Amino acid sequence: MSPDIDIPSSWRRSAQAILAHRLRTVLVIGAADRGKSTYCGFLAASLRAAGASVGFVDADIGQKDVGPPATVSLARIADEGSLARARAACLYFVGDVDPVGHFLPLTIGTRRMTDVANTDFVVIDTPGFMDAAGGALRAYQIESLRPDVIVALQTARELDPTLRAYRMHSVFRLKTSAQAMSKPRAARQSLRRHAFRAHFANGSHVVLERKRVAVQRARVFVGEPFEDARFVYAERTAEGIVAIGDASVSLEREWRLLAPDFADNLLCGVLNAAGDCCGLGIIERIDFTHDRLHLFTPVSAGEIGALQFGDLYVNRHGQELRRKRPGMF
């Protein structure tokens, strides 16, 4: 923790109480730019200084301190207690940098990373959006995690609806640091681009036999393939027929048509044979003729057991290109 960072006295008192009462699971909530990451780093350093082991769960999928964007990550904090030096020990792929539309994987991922921490304390950072959807996500996280204490960083009473609804939990209402500053949207995008680029810095091109890997969170490659001369690929699923081909072909109502390049630059989670996320990948193209997936990833080909399709398109340089069309997968 930098000596230049202003630490309010209420923060110090909260750390003392968390340690004294062994409040293991600490859920930190608040709007964007209220100092949640700074508080998490301060608390982790304080607990480590007292000799406790500390896990940090970074569930702020769009503004990560540890691990790549679009994931929930777990780091076990070393002696210096610095989030800047922490490295992700485990990942859970959410699929996008925007929590909206991804509450279920975000909630599951946060709980899973908390469960596998195996540390004396677990400090959990959360997304900072404050509309009605943000309130719903905080509710789901509280109900899933059942934290020992909720740390609420607020400037006024913006978190009161959540805190009233979950008043059966222990709560520390803390003021934000005087040095907390807002980041413009462009700065947030730049930080994500840098984080994606860093994750893919040691990536390589991998060719996978599609039948060798499981494809998850998709509505294609889950049915029974069949031949149709009009398309490069077609399969029957429980929801109807999925076809890959030219959009000019007229289809029956229950058919779903995808362009051959529908997955080009699609971000995906890369899982090992045990089903654990071991990194991210970018699908460069799907070769339907030879039934192969071309992937760019830092994960070695031999480790890959499954791919989870995401909802965000990015390139090797970390630039966010677009999001998928609703209902495409």
C-alpha positions as CSV (number, residue, x, y, z in Angstrom):
1,M,0.0,0.0,0.0
2,S,1.5,3.3,-1.1
3,P,2.2,5.7,1.8
4,D,0.8,8.5,-0.4
5,I,-2.7,7.0,-0.4
6,D,-5.1,8.7,2.1
7,I,-6.6,6.0,4.4
8,P,-9.6,7.3,6.4
9,S,-9.7,6.4,10.1
10,S,-13.0,4.5,9.5
11,W,-11.1,2.2,7.1
12,R,-8.6,1.4,9.8
13,R,-11.3,0.7,12.4
14,S,-13.1,-1.6,9.9
15,A,-9.9,-3.6,9.3
16,Q,-9.3,-4.0,13.1
17,A,-12.9,-5.2,13.6
18,I,-12.7,-7.7,10.7
19,L,-9.6,-9.2,12.1
20,A,-10.7,-9.2,15.7
21,H,-14.1,-10.8,15.0
22,R,-12.7,-13.2,12.2
23,L,-15.2,-11.9,9.6
24,R,-13.9,-14.1,6.9
25,T,-15.9,-13.3,3.9
26,V,-15.8,-9.5,3.1
27,L,-18.0,-8.2,0.3
28,V,-17.1,-4.7,-0.8
29,I,-19.7,-2.7,-2.6
30,G,-20.0,0.8,-4.0
31,A,-20.4,2.9,-7.1
32,A,-17.6,3.1,-9.6
33,D,-14.6,5.3,-8.5
34,R,-15.5,5.1,-4.9
35,G,-12.2,3.5,-3.9
36,K,-13.3,-0.1,-3.7
37,S,-10.0,-1.4,-5.1
38,T,-8.0,0.8,-2.9
39,Y,-9.9,-0.4,0.2
40,C,-9.5,-4.0,-0.9
41,G,-5.8,-3.5,-1.2
42,F,-5.6,-1.7,2.2
43,L,-7.6,-4.5,3.9
44,A,-5.6,-7.3,2.3
45,A,-2.3,-5.6,3.4
46,S,-3.7,-5.1,7.0
47,L,-4.8,-8.7,7.3
48,R,-1.5,-10.0,5.9
49,A,0.5,-7.8,8.3
50,A,-1.4,-9.5,11.1
51,G,-0.3,-12.9,9.8
52,A,-3.5,-14.0,8.2
53,S,-3.8,-15.6,4.7
54,V,-5.9,-13.6,2.3
55,G,-7.7,-14.4,-0.9
56,F,-8.8,-11.6,-3.2
57,V,-11.7,-12.2,-5.5
58,D,-11.9,-9.7,-8.3
59,A,-15.5,-9.7,-9.6
60,D,-15.3,-6.3,-11.2
61,I,-15.2,-7.8,-14.7
62,G,-14.8,-4.5,-16.6
63,Q,-12.2,-2.8,-14.4
64,K,-9.9,-5.6,-13.3
65,D,-7.1,-5.4,-10.8
66,V,-6.1,-9.1,-11.1
67,G,-6.6,-11.3,-14.1
68,P,-8.0,-10.5,-17.6
69,P,-11.3,-8.7,-18.2
70,A,-14.5,-10.7,-18.6
71,T,-13.5,-13.1,-15.8
72,V,-13.9,-13.4,-12.1
73,S,-10.4,-14.1,-10.7
74,L,-8.9,-15.3,-7.4
75,A,-5.5,-14.2,-6.1
76,R,-3.9,-15.3,-2.9
77,I,-2.2,-12.2,-1.6
78,A,1.5,-12.4,-0.8
79,D,3.3,-10.8,2.1
80,E,3.4,-7.3,0.6
81,G,-0.4,-7.4,0.2
82,S,-0.3,-5.4,-3.0
83,L,-3.0,-6.1,-5.6
84,A,-0.7,-4.6,-8.3
85,R,1.7,-7.5,-7.7
86,A,-1.0,-10.2,-7.3
87,R,-1.4,-12.9,-9.9
88,A,-4.6,-14.8,-10.6
89,A,-4.5,-18.4,-9.3
90,C,-8.0,-19.3,-10.6
91,L,-10.3,-17.9,-13.2
92,Y,-14.0,-18.1,-14.1
93,F,-15.1,-16.9,-17.5
94,V,-18.1,-14.6,-17.5
95,G,-18.1,-13.8,-21.2
96,D,-18.2,-10.0,-21.3
97,V,-16.9,-6.9,-19.6
98,D,-20.5,-5.6,-19.0
99,P,-22.3,-7.3,-16.1
100,V,-25.7,-6.6,-17.6
101,G,-27.0,-9.8,-19.2
102,H,-24.4,-11.8,-17.3
103,F,-25.6,-11.9,-13.8
104,L,-25.8,-15.7,-13.6
105,P,-22.2,-16.5,-14.6
106,L,-20.9,-13.5,-12.6
107,T,-22.7,-14.7,-9.5
108,I,-21.6,-18.3,-10.0
109,G,-18.1,-17.3,-10.7
110,T,-17.8,-15.1,-7.6
111,R,-19.1,-17.9,-5.4
112,R,-16.8,-20.4,-7.0
113,M,-13.7,-18.3,-6.5
114,T,-14.7,-17.6,-2.9
115,D,-15.2,-21.3,-2.2
116,V,-11.8,-22.4,-3.6
117,A,-9.8,-19.6,-1.9
118,N,-8.8,-21.7,1.1
119,T,-7.6,-18.7,3.0
120,D,-8.3,-17.2,6.5
121,F,-10.0,-14.2,4.8
122,V,-11.6,-13.6,1.4
123,V,-12.0,-10.0,0.2
124,I,-14.4,-9.6,-2.7
125,D,-14.5,-6.6,-5.1
126,T,-17.7,-6.0,-7.1
127,P,-18.9,-4.0,-10.2
128,G,-19.8,-0.4,-9.5
129,F,-22.8,0.3,-11.6
130,M,-25.6,1.9,-9.5
131,D,-28.9,1.6,-11.5
132,A,-31.7,-0.8,-10.7
133,A,-29.8,-3.6,-12.4
134,G,-26.8,-2.9,-10.2
135,G,-29.0,-3.3,-7.1
136,A,-30.3,-6.6,-8.4
137,L,-26.8,-7.9,-8.9
138,R,-25.7,-6.8,-5.4
139,A,-28.7,-8.7,-4.1
140,Y,-27.8,-11.9,-5.9
141,Q,-24.2,-11.7,-4.8
142,I,-25.2,-11.2,-1.2
143,E,-27.7,-14.1,-1.3
144,S,-25.2,-16.4,-3.0
145,L,-22.2,-15.5,-0.8
146,R,-23.9,-14.8,2.6
147,P,-20.9,-12.7,3.5
148,D,-19.8,-12.3,7.1
149,V,-19.7,-8.5,6.6
150,I,-20.6,-6.1,3.8
151,V,-18.4,-3.1,3.4
152,A,-20.3,-0.2,1.8
153,L,-18.3,2.7,0.3
154,Q,-20.6,5.6,-0.4
155,T,-20.6,9.3,-0.6
156,A,-24.3,9.8,0.4
157,R,-26.9,7.2,0.9
158,E,-26.9,5.6,-2.6
159,L,-26.5,2.1,-1.2
160,D,-29.3,2.3,1.4
161,P,-31.8,0.3,-0.7
162,T,-29.4,-2.7,-0.7
163,L,-28.4,-2.2,2.9
164,R,-32.0,-2.0,4.2
165,A,-33.0,-5.1,2.3
166,Y,-30.0,-7.1,3.8
167,R,-29.9,-5.5,7.2
168,M,-29.6,-8.9,8.8
169,H,-25.9,-8.9,7.7
170,S,-23.1,-7.0,9.5
171,V,-22.4,-3.8,7.6
172,F,-19.6,-1.3,7.7
173,R,-20.7,2.0,6.1
174,L,-17.5,3.8,5.1
175,K,-16.6,7.1,3.5
176,T,-14.7,7.1,0.3
177,S,-11.1,8.1,0.2
178,A,-10.5,11.8,-0.5
179,Q,-8.3,10.8,-3.3
180,A,-10.9,8.7,-5.2
181,M,-11.2,10.1,-8.7
182,S,-13.6,9.4,-11.6
183,K,-12.2,7.7,-14.7
184,P,-13.7,8.7,-18.1
185,R,-15.1,6.0,-20.3
186,A,-12.1,6.3,-22.7
187,A,-9.7,5.7,-19.8
188,R,-11.7,2.5,-18.7
189,Q,-11.6,1.2,-22.3
190,S,-7.8,1.9,-22.4
191,L,-7.2,0.0,-19.2
192,R,-9.2,-3.0,-20.5
193,R,-7.3,-2.9,-23.8
194,H,-4.0,-3.0,-22.0
195,A,-5.2,-5.9,-19.7
196,F,-6.4,-7.9,-22.7
197,R,-3.2,-7.2,-24.6
198,A,-1.1,-8.3,-21.6
199,H,-3.1,-11.6,-21.3
200,F,-2.5,-12.4,-25.0
201,A,1.1,-11.2,-25.1
202,N,2.4,-14.8,-25.1
203,G,-0.4,-16.2,-27.1
204,S,0.0,-18.5,-30.2
205,H,-2.1,-19.8,-33.0
206,V,-3.6,-23.2,-32.1
207,V,-5.6,-25.5,-34.4
208,L,-8.1,-27.7,-32.7
209,E,-10.1,-30.6,-34.1
210,R,-13.6,-29.5,-33.2
211,K,-14.7,-33.0,-32.2
212,R,-11.9,-33.1,-29.7
213,V,-13.1,-30.2,-27.6
214,A,-16.5,-29.5,-26.0
215,V,-18.2,-26.2,-27.0
216,Q,-20.2,-24.6,-24.2
217,R,-22.5,-21.6,-23.9
218,A,-23.4,-21.9,-27.6
219,R,-26.3,-22.9,-29.7
220,V,-24.2,-24.5,-32.4
221,F,-22.1,-27.7,-32.2
222,V,-24.5,-29.1,-29.7
223,G,-26.8,-31.0,-32.0
224,E,-26.7,-33.8,-34.6
225,P,-25.0,-32.6,-37.9
226,F,-26.6,-33.4,-41.2
227,E,-25.7,-32.7,-44.9
228,D,-27.5,-29.9,-46.8
229,A,-26.0,-28.7,-50.0
230,R,-27.1,-25.2,-49.4
231,F,-24.9,-24.8,-46.3
232,V,-21.3,-25.4,-45.2
233,Y,-22.7,-26.9,-42.0
234,A,-26.1,-27.8,-40.5
235,E,-27.3,-29.5,-37.4
236,R,-30.5,-30.4,-35.7
237,T,-30.9,-29.2,-32.1
238,A,-33.7,-29.3,-29.5
239,E,-34.5,-25.7,-30.5
240,G,-34.6,-26.3,-34.2
241,I,-32.1,-26.4,-37.0
242,V,-28.9,-24.3,-37.0
243,A,-27.3,-23.7,-40.4
244,I,-24.1,-21.9,-41.4
245,G,-24.2,-20.3,-44.8
246,D,-25.3,-17.5,-47.2
247,A,-28.0,-15.2,-45.8
248,S,-29.7,-15.1,-49.1
249,V,-31.1,-18.6,-48.7
250,S,-34.7,-18.7,-47.6
251,L,-35.4,-20.8,-44.6
252,E,-38.2,-22.5,-42.7
253,R,-39.3,-20.7,-39.6
254,E,-37.7,-23.0,-37.1
255,W,-34.2,-22.6,-38.7
256,R,-31.5,-20.4,-37.4
257,L,-28.9,-19.1,-40.0
258,L,-25.4,-18.0,-39.1
259,A,-22.8,-16.5,-41.3
260,P,-19.6,-18.6,-41.8
261,D,-17.6,-15.8,-40.0
262,F,-20.0,-15.5,-37.1
263,A,-17.3,-16.5,-34.6
264,D,-14.3,-14.6,-36.0
265,N,-12.6,-12.6,-33.2
266,L,-15.1,-14.0,-30.6
267,L,-13.7,-14.0,-27.1
268,C,-14.0,-17.4,-25.3
269,G,-13.0,-19.0,-22.1
270,V,-10.5,-21.8,-22.4
271,L,-11.1,-24.8,-20.1
272,N,-9.0,-27.8,-19.2
273,A,-10.2,-31.3,-19.1
274,A,-11.4,-30.8,-15.5
275,G,-13.6,-27.9,-16.6
276,D,-11.5,-25.2,-15.0
277,C,-10.8,-22.0,-16.9
278,C,-7.1,-21.7,-17.5
279,G,-7.2,-18.6,-19.8
280,L,-8.9,-16.8,-22.6
281,G,-8.9,-17.4,-26.3
282,I,-9.9,-15.5,-29.5
283,I,-11.5,-17.6,-32.2
284,E,-9.8,-16.5,-35.4
285,R,-12.0,-18.6,-37.6
286,I,-13.9,-21.9,-37.9
287,D,-12.9,-24.1,-40.8
288,F,-16.1,-25.9,-41.5
289,T,-14.6,-27.8,-44.4
290,H,-12.0,-29.6,-42.2
291,D,-14.0,-29.3,-39.0
292,R,-11.3,-27.3,-37.2
293,L,-11.2,-24.3,-34.8
294,H,-8.4,-21.8,-35.2
295,L,-7.7,-20.2,-31.9
296,F,-5.3,-17.6,-30.6
297,T,-4.6,-18.2,-26.9
298,P,-1.8,-18.3,-24.3
299,V,-3.0,-21.8,-23.3
300,S,-1.2,-24.7,-24.8
301,A,-3.2,-26.9,-27.1
302,G,-2.6,-30.0,-25.0
303,E,-4.4,-28.4,-22.0
304,I,-7.6,-27.5,-23.8
305,G,-10.6,-29.6,-23.1
306,A,-13.5,-27.1,-23.8
307,L,-14.3,-23.6,-25.1
308,Q,-17.0,-21.4,-23.6
309,F,-18.3,-18.9,-26.2
310,G,-18.5,-15.3,-24.9
311,D,-20.4,-12.3,-26.0
312,L,-17.6,-9.9,-26.9
313,Y,-15.4,-9.7,-30.0
314,V,-11.8,-8.6,-29.5
315,N,-8.6,-8.7,-31.5
316,R,-5.1,-9.8,-30.5
317,H,-4.2,-6.2,-29.5
318,G,-7.0,-6.1,-26.9
319,Q,-9.3,-3.8,-28.9
320,E,-13.0,-4.4,-28.3
321,L,-14.7,-4.7,-31.6
322,R,-18.4,-5.4,-30.9
323,R,-20.8,-7.5,-29.0
324,K,-22.8,-10.4,-30.5
325,R,-26.3,-10.0,-31.9
326,P,-28.9,-11.0,-29.3
327,G,-29.9,-14.6,-29.6
328,M,-27.0,-15.6,-31.9
329,F,-25.7,-18.4,-29.8
